[in-house]
Amino acid sequence: MNKLSAEQRHFFQQIADMAFINPFSEQRKQADCRLLAIQPEKLTLEQRIQQIQQRLSEQLTRLQPLDEFKVERYAGKLRRVMEFAWLFYQFHEFQNPFFQFIEQQQQAGDTPIALPFAKQLLGRFAAAGFDQAASEKYIGLFYQLHRGFYFINSMVSGHSLAIIELRMHLWNNIFTFNPHWYLDYLCGRMEEFSTLLLGPTGCGKSLVARAIGCSGFIPFDAKRLRFQESFTRSFQSINLAQFPSSLLEAELFGHKKGAFTGAIENHDGLFARCSPYGAVFIDEIGDIDIPTQVKLLNVVQDRVFYPVGSHEKQRFAGRVISATNRDIGQLRQQGLFRDDLFYRLCSDVIEVPGLQQRLEQNPDEISHLIGGLLARVISEPDQRLVQRIEDRIRSTIPAGYHWPGNVRELEQCIRQICLTGTYRISPASPQTPTTAFQIDREEVSARQLQQRYCRYLYDKHGSYEAVARISGLDRRTAKKYIQE
């Protein structure tokens, strides 16, 4: 058995602890900086990881050559610590190859491709004393962690407080707030945890859903040296607003040939297309009628469904992600959205911030967004072009403009400036809040007055922080009044 000094134990314990900290959190940054004895603003995350890897390699090599590491040389709690320290090192050693593989699989589409470095990775696990079942589980977990980081980081960009909190929330949604629980109990068993995305139109809810849906656990098959399916197949989405109510049931649950006029062949619906490792995304869920809500509730609750025109029961095993830009609380009060369905969809409720809120928190966010949106057209946009477009936006659009179309409107604004040199705000875009602060002649209580005032401020400014600041209320109180 290897014996460690108190200093070595402390170092490896720090590494093992870091393996379970949300990488998008301030806590992780502070943990990195304590280990490296540096100031938080000195290095980027990538630079910190490089230095931690170097120190970790040196500390492991002092015990034995890296290729001779054996988990059985350690006993009790120390074995667990050293196992996670070694896993932390291997995880980051293969970070870039995994990112490259994610992009290759994305290009390949729904057919799973071989993991190019699978034999090398399996060899390292075997040499360290891991059996095949543990090796397959950890390789699957490595892949999931890298996909989670890759998709959250690429699909949720920005530096405002709301975006930072959103990235942290998404990581917890995929791996839970306690990754020890996830590793020991919930890995590959997250289908019962639904997610409801709330936020104004155009704020990026579909991108958030894709980040979650493409980051589920997919088992690794050591015999075929590949994962059991492609993550591109694991995410299935539908926008309910695209279909008339007469066709919606068939799109959700599928139909059999001859089930209705025009059903000339069998059709797999959304739930049938979803794999056991995947997730379905139901957008505009606030727009569906009550009868369809009842059928949807049965699927989410009992995990079974029947295609239209069939008595053959089919099972659904994926996660459910839903989204709406409507006030879900108001819909429930009006009887337009069933409470029982809401409580099946709200294991986690994530609020996606609007553009106005992001710019209030960080005015420089607009430069970052312009660069990211231009990158879709120009692979590496010149910073001078970014600055010129930003200058045009600031000179054309009035201060305090609340961007009713959010990031989607900003996209069109950039395109219009590229074509015409200016941006003309659409007359259909409301310049003032759609919900007026009115009492008329009715008698209202003081609480109702506060509720209406908070709602008026929220419609005008688009953020709970702004409502709390202007009204002088606590943020949680203001949020409660708005939701009521």
C-alpha positions as CSV (number, residue, x, y, z in Angstrom):
1,M,0.0,0.0,0.0
2,N,1.2,3.5,-0.9
3,K,1.5,5.9,2.0
4,L,1.0,9.6,1.5
5,S,2.2,12.6,3.5
6,A,-0.3,15.0,5.0
7,E,0.5,17.5,2.3
8,Q,0.0,14.9,-0.4
9,R,-3.3,13.8,1.1
10,H,-4.5,17.5,1.2
11,F,-3.5,18.0,-2.5
12,F,-5.3,14.9,-3.8
13,Q,-8.4,15.6,-1.6
14,Q,-8.6,19.1,-3.3
15,I,-8.5,17.5,-6.7
16,A,-11.1,14.9,-5.8
17,D,-13.4,17.6,-4.5
18,M,-12.9,19.8,-7.6
19,A,-14.1,16.9,-9.8
20,F,-17.6,17.4,-8.3
21,I,-17.9,21.2,-8.4
22,N,-20.1,22.8,-11.1
23,P,-17.5,24.1,-13.7
24,F,-19.5,27.2,-14.4
25,S,-19.7,28.3,-10.8
26,E,-17.7,30.8,-8.9
27,Q,-17.0,28.0,-6.4
28,R,-15.0,26.2,-9.0
29,K,-13.0,29.2,-9.9
30,Q,-12.2,29.8,-6.2
31,A,-11.2,26.1,-5.8
32,D,-8.9,26.3,-8.8
33,C,-7.3,29.5,-7.5
34,R,-6.8,28.1,-4.0
35,L,-5.0,25.1,-5.4
36,L,-2.8,27.2,-7.7
37,A,-2.4,30.1,-5.1
38,I,-3.4,32.7,-7.7
39,Q,-5.9,35.6,-7.9
40,P,-9.2,34.7,-9.7
41,E,-8.8,37.1,-12.5
42,K,-5.3,36.1,-13.4
43,L,-6.1,33.0,-15.6
44,T,-8.8,31.7,-17.8
45,L,-10.5,28.4,-17.1
46,E,-8.4,26.7,-19.8
47,Q,-5.2,28.1,-18.4
48,R,-6.1,27.0,-14.9
49,I,-6.8,23.5,-16.1
50,Q,-3.4,23.3,-17.8
51,Q,-1.6,24.3,-14.7
52,I,-3.6,22.0,-12.5
53,Q,-2.9,19.1,-14.9
54,Q,0.8,19.8,-14.7
55,R,0.8,19.9,-10.9
56,L,-1.4,16.8,-10.8
57,S,0.9,14.9,-13.1
58,E,3.9,15.8,-11.0
59,Q,2.3,14.7,-7.8
60,L,1.1,11.4,-9.3
61,T,4.5,10.7,-10.8
62,R,6.1,11.2,-7.4
63,L,4.1,8.2,-6.2
64,Q,4.8,6.0,-9.2
65,P,5.1,6.4,-13.0
66,L,1.7,7.5,-14.4
67,D,1.3,4.3,-16.5
68,E,1.9,2.2,-13.4
69,F,-0.9,3.8,-11.3
70,K,-3.0,1.1,-9.5
71,V,-6.2,1.9,-7.5
72,E,-5.7,-1.2,-5.3
73,R,-2.5,0.3,-3.9
74,Y,-4.7,2.6,-1.8
75,A,-7.2,1.5,0.9
76,G,-10.3,3.0,2.6
77,K,-11.2,6.6,2.0
78,L,-7.9,7.3,0.4
79,R,-8.6,4.8,-2.4
80,R,-11.7,6.8,-3.3
81,V,-9.8,10.1,-3.2
82,M,-6.9,8.7,-5.4
83,E,-9.4,7.1,-7.8
84,F,-11.1,10.5,-8.4
85,A,-7.8,12.3,-8.7
86,W,-6.7,9.8,-11.4
87,L,-10.1,10.1,-13.2
88,F,-9.8,13.9,-13.0
89,Y,-6.4,13.7,-14.7
90,Q,-7.5,11.3,-17.5
91,F,-10.7,13.3,-18.1
92,H,-8.8,16.4,-18.9
93,E,-6.1,14.6,-20.8
94,F,-8.7,13.5,-23.3
95,Q,-10.7,16.8,-23.2
96,N,-9.7,18.0,-26.7
97,P,-10.0,14.6,-28.3
98,F,-13.6,14.3,-26.9
99,F,-14.5,17.8,-28.1
100,Q,-13.2,16.8,-31.6
101,F,-15.2,13.6,-31.4
102,I,-18.4,15.5,-30.5
103,E,-18.0,17.6,-33.6
104,Q,-17.3,14.5,-35.8
105,Q,-20.4,12.8,-34.4
106,Q,-22.4,15.9,-35.1
107,Q,-21.4,15.9,-38.7
108,A,-22.0,12.1,-39.0
109,G,-25.6,12.5,-37.8
110,D,-27.7,9.8,-36.3
111,T,-25.4,6.9,-37.0
112,P,-23.0,6.3,-34.1
113,I,-19.3,6.4,-35.1
114,A,-16.4,4.6,-33.5
115,L,-14.5,6.5,-30.7
116,P,-11.0,6.9,-32.3
117,F,-9.2,6.7,-28.9
118,A,-11.3,4.0,-27.3
119,K,-8.6,1.4,-27.2
120,Q,-6.1,3.8,-25.6
121,L,-8.7,4.9,-23.0
122,L,-9.7,1.3,-22.2
123,G,-6.1,0.4,-21.9
124,R,-5.5,3.1,-19.3
125,F,-8.5,2.0,-17.2
126,A,-7.4,-1.7,-17.4
127,A,-3.9,-0.8,-16.4
128,A,-5.1,1.2,-13.4
129,G,-7.2,-1.8,-12.2
130,F,-10.7,-0.9,-13.3
131,D,-12.9,-3.8,-14.4
132,Q,-14.8,-3.6,-17.8
133,A,-18.1,-2.5,-16.2
134,A,-16.5,0.4,-14.4
135,S,-14.4,1.3,-17.4
136,E,-17.5,1.5,-19.6
137,K,-19.4,3.5,-17.0
138,Y,-16.6,6.1,-16.6
139,I,-16.0,6.4,-20.4
140,G,-19.7,7.0,-20.8
141,L,-19.6,9.6,-18.0
142,F,-16.5,11.3,-19.6
143,Y,-18.5,11.6,-22.8
144,Q,-21.5,13.0,-21.1
145,L,-19.5,15.5,-19.0
146,H,-17.7,16.8,-22.1
147,R,-21.0,17.0,-24.1
148,G,-22.6,18.9,-21.2
149,F,-19.8,21.4,-21.0
150,Y,-19.5,21.7,-24.8
151,F,-23.2,22.4,-25.5
152,I,-23.9,24.6,-22.5
153,N,-20.8,26.7,-23.3
154,S,-21.5,27.0,-27.0
155,M,-25.3,27.4,-26.9
156,V,-25.6,29.7,-23.9
157,S,-23.1,32.5,-24.4
158,G,-22.7,35.8,-22.6
159,H,-21.3,37.3,-19.4
160,S,-24.3,38.9,-17.7
161,L,-25.2,37.6,-14.2
162,A,-28.4,36.0,-15.6
163,I,-26.5,34.0,-18.2
164,I,-23.9,32.9,-15.7
165,E,-26.6,31.7,-13.4
166,L,-28.4,30.0,-16.4
167,R,-25.2,28.0,-17.3
168,M,-24.9,26.9,-13.6
169,H,-28.5,25.9,-13.5
170,L,-28.3,23.9,-16.7
171,W,-25.3,21.9,-15.4
172,N,-27.2,21.1,-12.3
173,N,-30.2,20.1,-14.4
174,I,-28.0,17.5,-16.2
175,F,-25.9,16.3,-13.3
176,T,-27.9,17.4,-10.3
177,F,-26.6,19.9,-7.6
178,N,-24.9,16.9,-5.9
179,P,-22.8,15.0,-8.5
180,H,-22.0,12.3,-5.9
181,W,-25.8,11.5,-5.9
182,Y,-25.7,11.5,-9.7
183,L,-22.7,9.2,-9.9
184,D,-23.9,6.7,-7.3
185,Y,-27.7,6.7,-8.0
186,L,-28.9,8.7,-10.9
187,C,-26.5,8.3,-13.8
188,G,-28.6,7.0,-16.7
189,R,-31.8,7.3,-14.7
190,M,-32.8,10.9,-15.2
191,E,-36.0,10.2,-17.3
192,E,-38.3,11.0,-14.4
193,F,-36.9,14.6,-14.1
194,S,-38.8,16.9,-16.4
195,T,-37.8,20.5,-17.2
196,L,-40.1,23.5,-17.9
197,L,-38.4,26.4,-19.7
198,L,-40.0,29.9,-19.2
199,G,-39.1,33.1,-21.0
200,P,-40.1,35.6,-23.6
201,T,-40.2,34.7,-27.3
202,G,-36.8,34.9,-29.1
203,C,-34.7,34.5,-25.9
204,G,-33.2,31.1,-26.8
205,K,-35.3,28.5,-25.1
206,S,-34.8,26.1,-27.9
207,L,-31.1,26.3,-27.6
208,V,-31.3,25.7,-23.9
209,A,-33.4,22.7,-24.5
210,R,-31.0,21.3,-27.1
211,A,-28.1,21.8,-24.6
212,I,-30.0,19.6,-22.1
213,G,-31.3,17.1,-24.7
214,C,-27.9,16.5,-26.3
215,S,-26.2,15.9,-22.9
216,G,-27.8,12.8,-21.6
217,F,-25.9,9.7,-20.5
218,I,-25.3,7.3,-23.4
219,P,-23.7,3.9,-22.5
220,F,-20.4,2.9,-24.1
221,D,-20.0,-0.4,-25.8
222,A,-16.5,-1.7,-25.3
223,K,-16.9,-4.5,-27.8
224,R,-17.8,-2.2,-30.7
225,L,-15.7,0.6,-29.4
226,R,-18.5,3.1,-29.8
227,F,-21.4,4.6,-27.8
228,Q,-24.8,2.9,-28.2
229,E,-26.3,5.8,-30.1
230,S,-25.6,9.2,-31.5
231,F,-26.5,12.2,-29.3
232,T,-28.0,13.8,-32.5
233,R,-30.7,11.1,-32.4
234,S,-31.3,11.4,-28.7
235,F,-32.9,14.9,-29.0
236,Q,-36.3,15.1,-30.6
237,S,-38.3,18.3,-30.7
238,I,-41.7,19.6,-31.8
239,N,-43.2,23.1,-31.9
240,L,-46.9,22.7,-31.2
241,A,-47.8,26.0,-32.8
242,Q,-46.9,24.6,-36.2
243,F,-49.7,22.0,-36.2
244,P,-53.5,22.4,-36.2
245,S,-55.2,20.7,-33.3
246,S,-56.6,18.0,-35.7
247,L,-53.0,16.8,-36.5
248,L,-51.3,17.5,-33.2
249,E,-52.2,14.2,-31.6
250,A,-50.8,12.3,-34.5
251,E,-47.6,14.3,-34.4
252,L,-47.2,13.6,-30.7
253,F,-48.2,10.0,-30.5
254,G,-48.0,8.8,-34.1
255,H,-50.7,7.1,-36.2
256,K,-51.4,3.8,-38.0
257,K,-52.1,3.6,-41.7
258,G,-55.8,4.3,-42.4
259,A,-56.4,5.9,-38.9
260,F,-57.9,9.0,-40.7
261,T,-58.2,10.5,-44.1
262,G,-54.7,11.1,-45.4
263,A,-53.0,8.6,-43.1
264,I,-51.6,6.5,-46.1
265,E,-48.8,4.9,-44.0
266,N,-47.7,4.3,-40.4
267,H,-46.1,7.4,-38.8
268,D,-43.9,7.5,-35.7
269,G,-44.8,10.4,-33.5
270,L,-42.5,12.4,-31.2
271,F,-42.5,10.0,-28.3
272,A,-41.9,6.9,-30.5
273,R,-38.9,8.6,-32.1
274,C,-37.2,9.3,-28.7
275,S,-34.7,6.8,-27.6
276,P,-34.3,5.5,-24.0
277,Y,-31.2,7.8,-23.6
278,G,-32.9,10.8,-25.1
279,A,-35.2,13.7,-24.5
280,V,-38.2,15.2,-26.2
281,F,-38.7,19.0,-26.4
282,I,-42.3,20.3,-26.6
283,D,-42.2,23.9,-27.5
284,E,-45.2,26.3,-27.0
285,I,-46.8,23.9,-24.6
286,G,-49.0,26.7,-23.2
287,D,-50.9,26.7,-26.5
288,I,-52.3,23.1,-26.5
289,D,-56.0,22.4,-25.8
290,I,-57.3,20.5,-22.7
291,P,-58.0,17.2,-24.4
292,T,-54.4,17.0,-25.7
293,Q,-53.1,18.0,-22.3
294,V,-54.9,15.0,-20.7
295,K,-53.3,12.6,-23.2
296,L,-49.9,14.2,-22.7
297,L,-50.3,13.9,-18.9
298,N,-50.9,10.2,-19.3
299,V,-47.7,9.8,-21.3
300,V,-45.6,11.7,-18.8
301,Q,-47.2,10.1,-15.8
302,D,-47.5,6.4,-17.0
303,R,-44.8,6.3,-19.6
304,V,-47.1,4.7,-22.2
305,F,-49.0,5.9,-25.2
306,Y,-51.2,4.7,-28.1
307,P,-50.7,5.8,-31.7
308,V,-53.9,7.2,-33.3
309,G,-55.9,4.3,-34.7
310,S,-54.1,1.6,-32.7
311,H,-54.6,-0.3,-29.5
312,E,-51.0,-1.3,-29.3
313,K,-49.4,0.1,-26.2
314,Q,-45.9,1.7,-26.6
315,R,-43.5,2.8,-24.0
316,F,-41.7,6.1,-23.7
317,A,-38.4,6.2,-21.7
318,G,-36.9,9.6,-22.3
319,R,-36.8,12.9,-20.5
320,V,-39.5,15.6,-21.2
321,I,-38.4,19.2,-21.7
322,S,-41.2,21.7,-22.4
323,A,-41.3,25.5,-22.9
324,T,-43.7,28.4,-23.2
325,N,-43.4,32.2,-23.5
326,R,-46.9,32.6,-22.0
327,D,-47.7,33.3,-18.3
328,I,-48.2,29.7,-17.1
329,G,-49.6,30.8,-13.8
330,Q,-52.2,32.9,-15.5
331,L,-53.1,30.0,-17.8
332,R,-53.6,27.8,-14.8
333,Q,-55.8,30.4,-13.0
334,Q,-57.9,30.7,-16.1
335,G,-58.4,27.0,-16.4
336,L,-56.5,26.9,-19.7
337,F,-53.6,24.7,-18.4
338,R,-54.2,21.7,-16.1
339,D,-52.5,21.9,-12.7
340,D,-51.8,18.1,-12.7
341,L,-49.9,18.4,-16.0
342,F,-48.0,21.4,-14.7
343,Y,-46.9,19.5,-11.6
344,R,-45.6,16.6,-13.9
345,L,-43.6,19.0,-16.0
346,C,-42.0,21.1,-13.3
347,S,-39.3,18.9,-11.7
348,D,-37.1,21.9,-12.6
349,V,-38.3,25.3,-13.8
350,I,-35.7,27.3,-15.7
351,E,-36.2,31.0,-16.5
352,V,-34.4,32.0,-19.7
353,P,-33.5,35.7,-19.4
354,G,-34.6,38.2,-22.1
355,L,-32.1,40.4,-23.9
356,Q,-33.2,43.6,-22.1
357,Q,-32.4,42.0,-18.7
358,R,-29.0,40.8,-20.0
359,L,-28.1,44.3,-21.2
360,E,-29.3,46.0,-18.0
361,Q,-26.9,43.7,-16.1
362,N,-24.0,44.0,-18.5
363,P,-24.2,46.6,-21.3
364,D,-21.1,45.1,-22.9
365,E,-23.0,41.9,-23.5
366,I,-24.2,43.3,-26.8
367,S,-20.7,43.2,-28.3
368,H,-20.3,39.5,-27.3
369,L,-23.7,38.7,-28.9
370,I,-22.9,40.5,-32.1
371,G,-19.6,38.6,-32.4
372,G,-21.4,35.3,-31.8
373,L,-24.2,36.0,-34.2
374,L,-21.8,37.2,-36.9
375,A,-19.7,34.0,-36.5
376,R,-22.6,32.0,-38.0
377,V,-22.0,33.9,-41.3
378,I,-18.3,34.8,-41.0
379,S,-16.3,32.0,-39.3
380,E,-13.9,34.5,-37.6
381,P,-15.5,38.0,-37.6
382,D,-13.2,41.0,-37.5
383,Q,-13.5,42.9,-34.2
384,R,-13.6,46.1,-36.1
385,L,-16.7,44.9,-37.9
386,V,-18.2,44.0,-34.6
387,Q,-17.5,47.4,-33.2
388,R,-18.9,49.2,-36.3
389,I,-22.2,47.3,-36.0
390,E,-22.4,48.0,-32.3
391,D,-21.8,51.7,-33.0
392,R,-24.6,51.6,-35.5
393,I,-27.0,49.9,-33.1
394,R,-26.3,52.4,-30.3
395,S,-26.7,55.4,-32.7
396,T,-29.9,54.0,-34.3
397,I,-31.9,52.5,-31.5
398,P,-33.1,54.6,-28.6
399,A,-31.6,54.1,-25.1
400,G,-33.8,51.9,-23.0
401,Y,-35.3,50.0,-26.0
402,H,-36.6,46.8,-24.5
403,W,-36.0,44.4,-27.4
404,P,-39.4,42.7,-27.5
405,G,-38.0,40.1,-30.0
406,N,-35.0,39.5,-27.8
407,V,-31.9,37.8,-29.4
408,R,-33.9,36.8,-32.4
409,E,-34.7,40.5,-33.0
410,L,-31.0,41.4,-32.5
411,E,-30.1,38.8,-35.2
412,Q,-32.4,40.6,-37.7
413,C,-31.1,44.0,-36.5
414,I,-27.5,42.9,-37.4
415,R,-28.6,41.6,-40.8
416,Q,-30.5,44.8,-41.6
417,I,-27.6,46.9,-40.6
418,C,-25.3,44.8,-42.8
419,L,-27.7,45.4,-45.7
420,T,-28.9,49.0,-45.2
421,G,-26.7,50.5,-42.6
422,T,-29.5,51.1,-40.1
423,Y,-32.3,49.3,-38.2
424,R,-35.9,50.4,-38.5
425,I,-37.9,49.2,-35.5
426,S,-41.0,47.4,-36.6
427,P,-44.2,49.3,-35.9
428,A,-45.6,46.1,-34.5
429,S,-42.9,46.0,-31.9
430,P,-44.5,47.6,-28.7
431,Q,-42.5,50.5,-27.5
432,T,-44.4,50.6,-24.3
433,P,-45.6,47.9,-21.9
434,T,-48.5,45.9,-23.2
435,T,-50.0,45.6,-19.8
436,A,-51.0,49.1,-18.6
437,F,-51.0,50.0,-14.9
438,Q,-54.7,50.8,-14.6
439,I,-57.2,50.7,-11.7
440,D,-60.1,52.4,-13.5
441,R,-63.0,52.7,-11.0
442,E,-62.8,49.3,-9.4
443,E,-61.9,48.8,-5.8
444,V,-58.7,46.9,-5.2
445,S,-56.8,45.9,-2.1
446,A,-53.3,47.1,-1.3
447,R,-51.9,43.7,-2.3
448,Q,-53.6,43.7,-5.6
449,L,-52.3,47.2,-6.2
450,Q,-48.8,46.1,-5.6
451,Q,-49.3,43.0,-7.8
452,R,-50.5,45.2,-10.7
453,Y,-47.7,47.7,-10.2
454,C,-45.0,45.0,-10.1
455,R,-46.5,43.4,-13.3
456,Y,-46.5,46.8,-15.0
457,L,-42.8,47.3,-14.1
458,Y,-42.0,43.8,-15.3
459,D,-43.7,44.3,-18.6
460,K,-41.8,47.5,-19.0
461,H,-38.3,46.5,-17.9
462,G,-38.4,42.7,-18.4
463,S,-36.5,41.7,-15.3
464,Y,-37.3,40.9,-11.6
465,E,-34.2,42.9,-10.6
466,A,-35.5,46.1,-12.2
467,V,-38.9,45.6,-10.5
468,A,-37.3,45.1,-7.1
469,R,-35.0,48.1,-7.6
470,I,-37.8,50.5,-8.7
471,S,-40.5,49.3,-6.3
472,G,-38.2,49.0,-3.3
473,L,-39.4,45.4,-2.7
474,D,-37.3,42.3,-2.1
475,R,-36.7,40.5,-5.3
476,R,-38.5,37.3,-4.1
477,T,-41.5,39.4,-3.1
478,A,-41.6,41.2,-6.4
479,K,-41.3,37.9,-8.3
480,K,-44.2,36.4,-6.2
481,Y,-46.4,39.4,-6.9
482,I,-45.7,39.2,-10.6
483,Q,-46.5,35.5,-10.8
484,E,-49.7,36.0,-8.8
